């Protein structure tokens, strides 16, 4: 079951607005983007761990160290790449050093990439379930044993569990993974720019509709300036994704209205996702801060 000790971030009590620093941006620009997001007033800063860019946990540690108040989310750590005991150790270290500010997420990862590194398993659902079954109790400081299909732990307990247990989130798209997230985690991360209607449907699949403790983080493409919508569509086409029905473009007031629509659909955090080569990434950071001040 989800961790009863998990402490909600700002996104549990009100609608939070965040921004992604995409891993395509080189690591040396992270500091500027993280501090700009905090100074602009964004509630959350999100990082990815895509292959084969910068490591998500290292980037999260840097972003947390360079900021003071903003929540830093990692959406997500692919479970095929990690032993769950190591995941728990790393998450616990960040949660202890920066209590209440780290939002860790796990998920399947891109299966083709997992295959490239020899980590793709026959049953991704079983693998994810087994990780979730041990991660939450480990983070609560419990002694854990497991002998599953993929996860094997013999009397493992963290020596330094977090004092403030972070919410454990799951990246999900399909109904089975959404249901697993609702059963075994504290929240879900929805990517690829779903519409508010799709967000509402996804939340229904989790079985956690109306649960104020359940985090629903939604990544939505955003761009600023000329041809903003066109650039979003071009990127979606290039990645083979559906063109987002509700991209976050326009004035801060217009984007805030769209963000509120996501909140009405069940989102607790709406995260602006820059597109393209990153030329306007800092403009999107500033837009996220402006929108945060309006919602």
C-alpha positions as CSV (number, residue, x, y, z in Angstrom):
1,X,0.0,0.0,0.0
2,X,1.1,3.6,-0.4
3,X,3.2,5.1,2.4
4,X,1.0,6.5,5.1
5,X,4.0,8.6,6.2
6,X,4.3,10.4,2.9
7,X,4.1,14.1,3.4
8,X,2.2,16.1,0.7
9,X,4.0,18.8,-1.2
10,X,2.2,22.0,-2.2
11,X,0.5,20.0,-4.9
12,X,-1.6,18.0,-2.5
13,X,-3.4,21.0,-1.0
14,X,-3.6,23.3,-4.0
15,X,-2.8,23.2,-7.7
16,X,0.9,23.5,-8.3
17,X,2.6,24.8,-11.4
18,X,6.0,23.4,-12.4
19,X,8.5,23.4,-15.3
20,X,10.7,20.7,-16.8
21,X,14.4,21.1,-17.4
22,X,14.8,18.5,-20.2
23,X,17.8,16.2,-20.2
24,X,18.6,17.3,-23.7
25,X,19.9,20.5,-22.0
26,X,23.6,20.0,-21.0
27,X,24.2,19.5,-17.3
28,X,26.1,22.8,-17.0
29,X,22.9,24.8,-17.7
30,X,20.9,23.2,-14.9
31,X,21.9,25.6,-12.2
32,X,20.7,28.6,-14.2
33,X,17.4,27.0,-15.0
34,X,16.8,25.7,-11.5
35,X,17.5,29.0,-9.8
36,X,15.5,30.9,-12.5
37,X,12.5,28.6,-11.8
38,X,12.7,29.3,-8.1
39,X,13.2,33.0,-8.5
40,X,10.3,33.2,-11.0
41,X,7.9,31.6,-8.4
42,X,7.3,28.2,-10.0
43,X,6.2,25.6,-7.4
44,X,8.0,22.6,-8.8
45,X,11.1,21.8,-11.0
46,X,11.0,18.5,-12.8
47,X,13.8,16.4,-14.3
48,X,13.8,13.4,-16.5
49,X,16.1,10.4,-16.7
50,X,16.1,9.6,-20.4
51,X,18.8,7.5,-22.0
52,X,21.5,8.5,-22.6
53,X,21.6,12.0,-21.1
54,X,22.5,13.1,-17.5
55,X,21.6,10.8,-14.6
56,X,18.4,11.9,-12.9
57,X,19.4,11.4,-9.3
58,X,22.7,13.3,-9.8
59,X,20.8,16.1,-11.5
60,X,18.1,16.1,-8.7
61,X,20.8,16.4,-6.0
62,X,22.4,19.4,-7.9
63,X,19.0,21.1,-8.4
64,X,18.1,20.7,-4.7
65,X,21.5,22.0,-3.6
66,X,21.3,25.0,-5.8
67,X,17.8,26.0,-4.6
68,X,16.1,26.6,-1.3
69,X,12.3,26.2,-1.5
70,X,11.2,24.8,-4.8
71,X,10.1,21.1,-4.9
72,X,12.3,19.0,-7.2
73,X,10.7,16.1,-8.9
74,X,12.3,13.2,-10.8
75,X,9.9,11.8,-13.3
76,X,11.1,9.1,-13.7
77,X,13.7,6.5,-12.7
78,X,13.4,3.4,-14.9
79,X,13.2,0.4,-12.6
80,X,15.0,-1.9,-15.0
81,X,18.2,0.1,-14.4
82,X,18.3,-0.2,-10.6
83,X,18.2,-2.6,-7.7
84,X,15.3,-1.3,-5.5
85,X,17.6,-1.2,-2.5
86,X,19.9,1.2,-4.3
87,X,16.9,3.3,-5.3
88,X,15.7,3.5,-1.7
89,X,19.2,4.4,-0.5
90,X,19.5,7.2,-3.0
91,X,16.0,8.6,-2.5
92,X,16.4,8.4,1.3
93,X,19.7,10.4,1.1
94,X,18.1,13.2,-0.8
95,X,14.9,13.2,1.4
96,X,17.0,13.5,4.5
97,X,19.2,16.2,3.1
98,X,16.3,18.2,1.7
99,X,13.3,17.2,3.7
100,X,9.9,17.7,2.1
101,X,11.3,18.9,-1.3
102,X,12.1,15.8,-3.3
103,X,9.4,14.1,-5.4
104,X,10.8,10.8,-6.7
105,X,9.1,8.9,-9.5
106,X,9.6,5.4,-10.9
107,X,8.3,3.6,-14.0
108,X,8.9,1.2,-16.8
109,X,11.3,3.5,-18.8
110,X,11.4,3.4,-22.5
111,X,11.6,-0.3,-23.2
112,X,13.7,0.0,-26.4
113,X,16.3,1.9,-24.3
114,X,16.2,-0.7,-21.6
115,X,16.9,-3.3,-24.3
116,X,19.9,-1.3,-25.5
117,X,21.6,-1.7,-22.1
118,X,20.5,-5.3,-21.6
119,X,18.0,-4.5,-18.9
120,X,14.7,-5.2,-20.6
121,X,12.7,-7.9,-18.8
122,X,9.9,-10.2,-20.1
123,X,7.3,-8.7,-17.7
124,X,7.7,-5.0,-17.1
125,X,4.5,-5.0,-15.0
126,X,5.7,-7.7,-12.7
127,X,9.1,-5.9,-12.4
128,X,7.4,-2.5,-11.5
129,X,5.0,-4.1,-9.0
130,X,7.9,-5.9,-7.2
131,X,9.8,-2.7,-7.0
132,X,6.8,-0.8,-5.6
133,X,6.1,-3.5,-3.0
134,X,9.5,-3.0,-1.4
135,X,10.3,0.7,-2.0
136,X,7.6,2.2,0.2
137,X,8.4,0.0,3.3
138,X,12.2,0.6,2.8
139,X,11.6,4.3,2.8
140,X,9.5,4.0,6.0
141,X,12.5,2.3,7.7
142,X,11.1,-1.1,7.7
143,X,13.0,-4.4,7.4
144,X,12.2,-6.0,4.1
145,X,12.5,-9.4,2.5
146,X,11.4,-10.3,-0.9
147,X,11.8,-13.3,-3.2
148,X,9.9,-12.4,-6.4
149,X,10.4,-13.1,-10.0
150,X,12.9,-10.2,-10.3
151,X,13.3,-8.6,-6.8
152,X,15.3,-10.5,-4.2
153,X,16.0,-8.8,-0.8
154,X,17.2,-10.7,2.3
155,X,16.5,-8.8,5.5
156,X,17.3,-5.3,4.1
157,X,16.7,-2.2,6.2
158,X,18.0,1.4,5.5
159,X,20.3,2.7,8.3
160,X,19.3,6.2,7.4
161,X,15.6,6.3,6.3
162,X,14.2,9.7,5.7
163,X,12.6,11.6,8.6
164,X,10.0,13.0,6.1
165,X,9.1,10.2,3.8
166,X,8.6,11.5,0.2
167,X,5.6,10.6,-1.9
168,X,6.5,7.8,-4.2
169,X,5.1,8.5,-7.7
170,X,4.7,6.2,-10.8
171,X,4.9,7.2,-14.4
172,X,2.0,5.6,-16.2
173,X,0.1,5.6,-19.5
174,X,-1.8,2.3,-19.9
175,X,-4.8,1.2,-17.7
176,X,-2.8,-1.6,-16.0
177,X,0.0,0.7,-14.9
178,X,-2.4,3.4,-13.8
179,X,-4.3,0.9,-11.7
180,X,-1.0,-0.3,-10.2
181,X,0.0,3.3,-9.4
182,X,-3.3,3.8,-7.6
183,X,-2.8,0.6,-5.6
184,X,0.8,0.8,-4.7
185,X,2.0,4.4,-4.8
186,X,1.2,8.0,-3.7
187,X,0.7,9.4,-7.1
188,X,1.0,9.2,-10.9
189,X,3.0,11.1,-13.5
190,X,1.2,11.6,-16.9
191,X,3.3,12.6,-19.8
192,X,2.9,13.2,-23.6
193,X,0.5,16.1,-23.1
194,X,-2.8,14.5,-22.3
195,X,-5.9,16.7,-22.6
196,X,-7.9,17.5,-19.4
197,X,-10.4,14.8,-20.5
198,X,-7.7,12.3,-20.8
199,X,-6.3,13.2,-17.4
200,X,-9.8,12.7,-15.9
201,X,-9.9,9.2,-17.5
202,X,-6.5,8.3,-16.3
203,X,-7.4,9.3,-12.7
204,X,-10.4,7.1,-12.9
205,X,-8.2,4.1,-13.9
206,X,-6.1,4.7,-10.7
207,X,-9.2,4.3,-8.5
208,X,-8.2,7.3,-6.5
209,X,-10.7,9.9,-7.8
210,X,-11.2,12.6,-5.1
211,X,-8.4,11.4,-2.9
212,X,-6.6,14.6,-1.7
213,X,-3.5,12.7,-0.8
214,X,-3.0,11.2,-4.3
215,X,-0.6,13.3,-6.5
216,X,-1.5,13.7,-10.2
217,X,1.4,15.3,-12.1
218,X,0.7,16.2,-15.7
219,X,3.4,17.2,-18.2
220,X,2.1,19.4,-20.9
221,X,4.1,20.9,-23.8
222,X,4.7,24.6,-23.7
223,X,6.4,27.2,-25.9
224,X,6.8,30.9,-26.1
225,X,7.1,33.3,-29.0
226,X,6.5,32.9,-32.7
227,X,5.1,29.7,-34.1
228,X,4.8,28.3,-30.6
229,X,2.0,25.9,-31.4
230,X,3.7,24.8,-34.7
231,X,6.9,24.0,-32.9
232,X,5.0,21.9,-30.4
233,X,3.3,19.9,-33.2
234,X,6.6,19.4,-35.0
235,X,8.2,17.9,-31.9
236,X,5.2,15.6,-31.3
237,X,5.4,14.4,-34.9
238,X,9.1,13.8,-34.5
239,X,8.7,11.7,-31.4
240,X,5.8,9.8,-32.9
241,X,3.4,11.2,-30.3
242,X,-0.1,12.5,-30.8
243,X,-0.3,16.3,-31.1
244,X,-1.4,17.7,-27.8
245,X,-4.9,19.0,-27.8
246,X,-4.3,21.5,-25.1
247,X,-0.7,22.9,-25.3
248,X,0.3,25.6,-22.8
249,X,0.8,28.6,-25.1
250,X,-0.3,32.2,-24.9
251,X,-0.3,34.9,-22.3
252,X,0.2,34.0,-18.6
253,X,-3.6,34.6,-18.1
254,X,-4.5,32.3,-21.0
255,X,-2.1,29.5,-19.8
256,X,-3.4,29.9,-16.2
257,X,-6.9,29.2,-17.5
258,X,-5.7,26.0,-19.2
259,X,-3.9,25.0,-16.1
260,X,-7.1,25.4,-14.0
261,X,-8.9,23.2,-16.5
262,X,-6.3,20.5,-15.8
263,X,-6.9,21.0,-12.0
264,X,-10.6,20.6,-12.5
265,X,-9.9,17.3,-14.3
266,X,-8.0,16.0,-11.3
267,X,-4.4,17.2,-11.8
268,X,-2.6,18.4,-8.6
269,X,0.5,19.6,-10.5
270,X,0.7,20.9,-14.1
271,X,4.2,21.0,-15.4
272,X,5.2,23.1,-18.4
273,X,7.4,21.1,-20.8
274,X,9.6,23.2,-23.1
275,X,10.0,21.8,-26.7
276,X,12.5,22.0,-29.5
277,X,16.1,22.9,-29.2
278,X,15.7,24.7,-25.9
279,X,16.1,28.3,-27.2
280,X,13.0,29.4,-25.3
281,X,13.5,27.1,-22.3
282,X,14.2,30.0,-19.9
283,X,11.2,31.9,-21.3
284,X,9.0,28.8,-20.5
285,X,10.6,28.8,-17.0
286,X,9.5,32.4,-16.5
287,X,6.1,31.7,-17.9
288,X,5.7,28.9,-15.4
289,X,6.5,31.3,-12.6
290,X,4.0,33.9,-13.8
291,X,1.3,31.2,-14.1
292,X,2.1,29.9,-10.6
293,X,1.3,33.4,-9.3
294,X,-2.1,33.4,-11.0
295,X,-3.4,30.0,-10.0
